[in-house]
C-alpha cells in the first residue's frame, strides 16, 4: 500500500508540473492570436504590404497548438481529479 501511495503522489506531482507547463505555453500563445488572425486577414485581403505570406500558416499553427494544449489540460485535470478521489477513498493526503 505504501508503494502505491508513493506512486500516486509521484504521478500527481508529475501531472501538476505538466499542467503548469501547459498553462505557461497557453499564456504565451493566447495574446498573439488576435494579431496573427489580423495578419492573416490582411494577407488574404491583399490590403497590406506588411502581412507576410505565412501569416495564415502561423495563425493555423497557433490555433492548433492552443487546441492541443486545451485538450491536454482537460485530460490532466481529469486525471488529477481522479487522483484526488482515490486519495480521499484511501484516506491519504
Secondary structure as the mmCIF struct_conf table of DSSP 4:
data_model
#
loop_
_struct_conf.conf_type_id
_struct_conf.id
_struct_conf.beg_label_comp_id
_struct_conf.beg_label_asym_id
_struct_conf.beg_label_seq_id
_struct_conf.end_label_comp_id
_struct_conf.end_label_asym_id
_struct_conf.end_label_seq_id
HELX_RH_AL_P HELX_RH_AL_P1 UNK A 2 UNK A 45
TURN_TY1_P TURN_TY1_P1 UNK A 46 UNK A 46
BEND BEND1 UNK A 49 UNK A 51
TURN_TY1_P TURN_TY1_P2 UNK A 53 UNK A 54
HELX_RH_AL_P HELX_RH_AL_P2 UNK A 55 UNK A 90
TURN_TY1_P TURN_TY1_P3 UNK A 91 UNK A 91
#
